[in-house]
């Protein structure tokens, strides 16, 4: 069992993340110096270096929670197409992003972290690649499988960006339902089997 994190550490991390979001409105995050970040967070640089090696380390560790929370929640193919597993996955994912909307809006924005988008795309692409390959009974190297996986994941990222810009006004549950509907709609397009059904 993990030891609880010292509240002072959590406070320092939050101050630094808030400072990062603020500075990202002014410049590219990779051009931010430790001095600028510490000053905006109103902490000294020594405190920063107690927790991080440099800005790159800070950015990487700041982005880790979304991957730590997403990977264990990815359902199997059977689970995804049955019951509410797909909806639960999408709801959990969007809830995590909504709860950290300022950070993800900044990091997926023009001054943010292209590597975060790349990692999210890679994670989603590899998962959908396996799911679609099994569902359609085709190789993961098959063009239709790879192109559909790419299309779906790119759509997910675009959908998230729209939700962030809109402030999740539609609500997380309603947004998740729409995302599931769009995803299943894409999958049906390539579904050549008249016997296959998707319980959406």
C-alpha positions in Angstrom: 0.0 0.0 0.0 1.3 3.4 -0.9 2.1 5.8 1.9 -0.1 8.9 2.0 1.6 11.9 0.4 2.5 14.8 2.7 0.0 17.6 2.3 2.8 20.0 1.9 4.1 18.1 -1.2 0.6 18.1 -2.7 0.4 21.9 -2.1 3.7 22.5 -3.7 2.7 20.4 -6.7 -0.5 22.3 -7.0 1.2 25.7 -6.8 3.6 24.6 -9.6 0.9 23.2 -11.8 -1.1 26.4 -11.4 2.0 28.4 -12.3 2.5 26.2 -15.3 -1.0 26.8 -16.5 -0.6 30.5 -16.1 2.7 30.7 -17.9 1.4 28.4 -20.8 -0.9 31.3 -21.7 2.1 33.4 -22.4 4.7 31.1 -23.9 5.6 27.5 -24.9 5.9 25.3 -21.8 9.3 24.0 -23.0 10.7 27.5 -23.0 9.7 28.1 -19.3 12.6 28.2 -16.9 12.7 26.9 -13.4 13.3 30.5 -12.2 10.1 31.7 -14.0 8.0 28.7 -12.7 9.2 29.1 -9.1 8.6 32.8 -9.1 5.1 32.4 -10.5 4.4 29.7 -8.0 5.9 31.8 -5.2 8.2 29.2 -4.0 12.0 29.1 -4.1 14.0 27.1 -6.6 15.4 24.9 -3.9 11.9 23.6 -3.2 11.4 22.9 -6.9 14.6 20.8 -7.0 13.5 18.8 -4.0 10.8 17.2 -6.2 12.0 17.5 -9.8 15.3 17.3 -11.7 14.4 20.0 -14.2 11.4 21.4 -16.2 11.3 18.3 -18.5 11.0 16.0 -15.4 8.3 18.3 -13.9 6.3 18.2 -17.2 6.6 14.4 -17.5 5.5 13.8 -13.9 2.7 16.3 -14.1 1.2 14.3 -17.0 1.6 10.9 -15.5 -1.7 10.7 -13.6 -3.8 10.4 -16.7 -1.9 7.4 -17.9 -1.8 5.8 -14.4 -5.6 6.1 -14.3 -6.4 5.2 -17.9 -4.4 2.0 -18.4 -6.0 -0.1 -15.5 -9.5 0.9 -16.6 -9.2 -0.3 -20.2 -11.7 -3.1 -20.7 -11.3 -6.2 -22.8 -13.0 -6.5 -26.2 -15.8 -8.6 -24.7 -16.3 -6.1 -21.9 -16.2 -3.1 -24.2 -19.1 -4.4 -26.3 -21.3 -5.6 -23.5 -23.2 -3.8 -20.8 -21.9 -0.4 -19.7 -18.1 -1.0 -19.8 -17.5 1.3 -22.7 -19.6 4.0 -21.1 -17.8 3.6 -17.8 -14.4 3.8 -19.5 -15.3 7.0 -21.4 -17.0 8.5 -18.3 -13.9 7.8 -16.1 -11.6 9.3 -18.7 -13.6 12.4 -19.2 -14.1 12.9 -15.5 -10.4 12.8 -14.9 -9.8 15.4 -17.6 -12.7 17.6 -16.4 -11.2 17.5 -12.8 -7.9 18.7 -14.2 -9.3 20.8 -17.1 -7.0 23.8 -16.6 -3.9 21.5 -16.9 -5.1 19.5 -19.9 -6.5 22.6 -21.8 -3.1 24.2 -21.4 -1.0 21.1 -22.2 -3.1 20.2 -25.3 -3.1 23.8 -26.5 -0.7 25.6 -28.8 1.8 26.3 -26.1 1.5 22.9 -24.5 3.1 19.5 -24.7 3.0 17.8 -28.2 4.4 14.7 -26.5 1.4 14.5 -24.2 -0.9 14.4 -27.3 1.5 11.8 -28.9 1.4 9.6 -25.8 -2.4 9.8 -25.5 -2.7 8.9 -29.2 -0.2 6.0 -29.0 -2.0 4.6 -25.9 -5.4 4.9 -27.5 -4.3 3.7 -30.9 -2.6 0.5 -29.6 -5.6 -0.3 -27.5 -8.1 0.2 -30.3 -5.8 -1.7 -32.7 -6.0 -4.8 -30.5 -9.8 -4.3 -29.9 -10.6 -3.8 -33.6 -8.3 -6.6 -34.8 -10.0 -9.1 -32.5 -13.5 -7.8 -33.2 -13.1 -7.9 -37.0 -10.9 -11.0 -37.0 -8.2 -9.2 -39.0 -4.5 -8.7 -38.5 -3.3 -5.6 -36.6 -1.3 -4.8 -39.7 -4.4 -4.7 -41.9 -4.9 -1.2 -43.4 -8.6 -1.0 -42.5 -7.9 -1.9 -38.9 -5.1 0.6 -38.5 -6.9 3.4 -40.3 -10.0 2.9 -38.2 -8.1 2.9 -35.0 -6.3 6.0 -36.0 -9.5 7.7 -37.0 -11.3 6.9 -33.8 -8.4 8.0 -31.5 -7.9 11.3 -33.4 -11.7 11.8 -33.0 -11.5 11.2 -29.3 -8.7 13.8 -28.9 -10.7 16.3 -30.9 -13.8 15.6 -28.9 -11.9 16.2 -25.6 -10.6 19.5 -26.9 -14.1 20.6 -27.7 -15.3 19.6 -24.2 -12.4 21.6 -22.7 -13.2 24.7 -24.8 -16.8 24.4 -23.9 -16.1 23.8 -20.2 -17.9 20.5 -20.2 -21.3 22.3 -20.3 -23.0 19.2 -21.6 -21.9 17.3 -18.5 -19.4 14.4 -18.2 -22.1 11.6 -18.4 -23.8 13.1 -21.4 -20.4 13.8 -23.1 -19.4 10.2 -22.5 -22.6 8.8 -23.9 -22.1 10.9 -27.1 -18.5 9.7 -27.4 -19.6 6.1 -27.1 -22.3 6.6 -29.7 -19.8 8.2 -32.1 -17.2 5.4 -31.5 -19.7 2.6 -32.1 -21.0 4.4 -35.1 -17.4 4.4 -36.6 -17.0 0.7 -35.8 -20.3 -0.2 -37.5 -19.1 1.5 -40.7 -16.5 -1.2 -41.2 -18.5 -4.0 -39.7 -19.1 -6.4 -42.6 -20.8 -9.1 -40.6 -24.6 -8.9 -40.6 -24.6 -11.2 -37.5 -22.5 -8.8 -35.4 -24.3 -6.5 -33.1 -23.0 -3.8 -30.8 -25.0 -3.2 -27.7 -24.7 0.6 -27.4 
